[in-house]
Amino acid sequence: MTFTKGFKDGIPIGLGYLSVSFTFGMMAARAGLTIAQAVFISMTNVTSAGQLAGLNLIAAGAPMLEVALTQFIINLRYALMSLSLSQKLDGSMTTPHRMLFAFCNTDEVFAVAAGQKGSVGRRYLYGLIAAPYIGWALGTCLGAAAGTLLPDILRDALGVAIYAMFIAIVVPPAKHSRAVRLAVVLAAALSCAMYYLPGLNRISSGFAIIICAVAVSALCARLFPIPESDEEEDAA
Amino acid sequence: MNWSYFLPYVLTMAVVTYLIRMLPLAAFRRRISSRFIRSFLYYVPYAVLSAMTFPAILYATGSLPSACAALAVALGLAWMEKSLLTVAIAASAAAFAIQVIASMI
């Protein structure tokens, strides 16, 4: 489990991030951010859904509390991933290293790390996050720089990439699990209702996402609680 | 955008996101015992991503027909469990094709 092995495992993630962060960089430039500002967001936040929601809120001049709350809810899933991964780290991952690695614990990095046999150490994990972090920052830079040079028609087409990626993340688990399918469909329906229905559509987009996520997740947790043994298997 | 307007927002986002990732990893090493909370956390990513995608994806390309084409392609390829990169590029290509066709009519 060397740095090189981790780095190689991270390359596909980095390539995927390159294209998605390109779209983010383009959107950031369109929202009025400079190239440096777009790259600054990506290098300090390292999260696709959170950054996209944050960008919309910044552009809309939303209150700081709404921005903080939105990030909290959207990124709450990382708490579960970090918790699960904490059971899998070997002795080389002392507290300072845990604190450093946590900065880059994205969905895909977590998925690959959790998929390794046995425990994982710091050399492997630092190797694993290298390519995704570089890809995320570089793609944002290219997108923010080239976004304004691209013809409108191409720029519009690329604007859909980030949402297509979200669909690619939720659909396969929804296909295999009735409970996840319910969560995905209900959240989409509720979000559409809050966007189109008069009265409800006065709620800002950040709070609409929070309300959808909390209501749907609580309902699904009540109706379809996950099996008790899940996390012990993950940690094993 | 003005840095004095931009910076507080981005630092707030970064600190909140980092603490969520770091605290469970560094401090809280015991397993969450509440089955409801573990189940709730399990569903959060799916609900968040779905709520962020719908109906926003319909307005992501500048025209409804091209957005619908991209959505259909994304749903189809995701159902076939293609990689994130494949789904993202194919959906963009579909939107682009419809835009080109529409501009020629």
Interface residues (C-beta under 8 A of the other chain):
Chain A: L15 G16 S19 V20 T23 A31 G32 L33 T34 Q37 F40 I41 T44 N45 V46 T47 A49 G50 Q51 L52 A53 G54 L57 I58 M64 V67 A68 Q71 F72 I73 I74 N75 L76 R77 Y78 A79 L80 M81 S82 L83 L85 S86 Q87 T95 R98 M99 F101 A102 F103 N105 D107 D152 I153 L154 D156 A157 L158 G159 V160 A161 I162 Y163 A164 M165 F166 I167 A168 I169 V170 V171 P172 P173 A174 K175 A179 V180 A183 V184 V185 L186 A187 A188 L190 S191 C192 Y195 Y196 A208 I209 C212 A213 V216 S217 A218 C220 A221 R222 F224 P225 I226 E228 D230 E231 E232
Chain B: M1 W3 F6 P8 Y9 V10 L11 T12 M13 A14 V16 T17 Y18 I20 R21 M22 L23 P24 L25 A26 F28 R29 R31 I32 R35 F36 I37 R38 S39 F40 L41 Y42 Y43 V44 P45 Y46 A47 V48 L49 S50 A51 M52 T53 F54 P55 A56 I57 A60 T61 G62 S63 S66 A67 A70 L71 V73 A74 L75 L77 A78 W79 E81 K82 S83 L84 L85 T86 V87 A88 I89 A90 A91 S92 A93 A95 F96 Q99 V100 S103
